[in-house]
Amino acid sequence: MASAAVELLVNGKVVASQEKRGKGVTVLAAELPGDPPQPFTVRIDQSKAAGDVPVCVMETGGTRTPVPYAPLAPVQAPSPTAGTPVPSLRWLRRLVRRPLRHMRLRRR
């Protein structure tokens, strides 16, 4: 199984991290900055029942708040020509040169 690091960021700073292996529920605990600091827990469900998008829930003070999924990097769809060999540009040069050669020969 592949492992991946799960990081929890608050105001751009990592406040909790954990090594994740496979699918299932990951629980991260941290504190929100303030006086006094507020402890909270984030549960990330990456099971088959959740589908492709992980389900995140923040628990603080006995209340649960769903967290919207927002990837850090945009997901790029593969291009329609991905995996297709790219022909060389030689055919294009030939296509342009042939009519030009014939035009030169006719003028002489």
N, C-alpha and C positions, 0 to 999 in steps of 0.2 A: 504494500500500500504506500502511496505517496503521502508525505507529510507536508504541511504548509503552516506558516506562522500566521496567527490571527492577532491583529493589533487593534486596540481600542484607543481612539484619539479624542481628546477634549481640548478645544481651542488650538488644534494643530499639534498637540503634544501627546506622546504615547503615555497612557496612564495604566495600561494593563496589556499583557501579551501572553500567548499560550501557543504551544505546538499542537496542531490539529492533525489527526490521523483518520483518514476515511470520512465516512458520513456519520451523522448523529447530532447530538446537542452539545454545544460548547458554552460554558458559563464563565464569564469574566466579571470580576469584582473590582471596583475602584471607588474613588471619592471625587465628588464635584468640588471645585475650589470655592471657598467662601469662609465665612466665620459664623458658626463652626462648619467644617467640611461635612458634606452630605454623602453618606455611603450609598452606592447603587450597584445593581447587578444587571448585566446584559446577557440574555440567553439567545444564542444563534442556533437555529434548527436547520440543518442541512440534510435532512432525511429524504428518502424517496417520496414520502407523502407530501413533503414541502415543494417538490418539483425542482426546477433549475435555479430558481431565485431563493436564496436563504431567507428565512423568516426571523426577524430580530425583534425582541421585546425588552424594554428597559423597565426594571422594577426598582422603585424608590419609595420609601415611606409607606409600604403596603399597597401602592398602586402600580398597575401595569400599563405601560404606554407603548404602542407599536412604533417601531422606528422604520421609516421608509428605506427601501433599498436604493443606494446611490453609490455605484462603483467609482473608484478613484480615477480610472482611465476609461475613456469611451470604448465601447465594444465595437469593433470594426467587422463588418461583414466581409467574408472573402470575396474577392473580385470574381466576376463571372468567368474570367479566363484563367483563373488560378489552376495550375497544373497542366495547362495547355502549352506545348512548346512554342516559343516565339520564333517565327521565321526570320532569317537574316534580311537585311534591307537591300541585298543584292538584286532581288527581283524588281524592286522599285526603281533602282538606278537603271536597270536594263529597260524597263518600261518607258522611262523618260528618254534615254539615250537613243533607242532605236528610231523613233520618229524623227529625232533631230538629225541623225545620220542620213536618213533618207531625204530629208529636206535639203541638206547640204549637197548631196549627190545630184539632185535634180537641178539645182541652181547652176551648176558648172556647165 
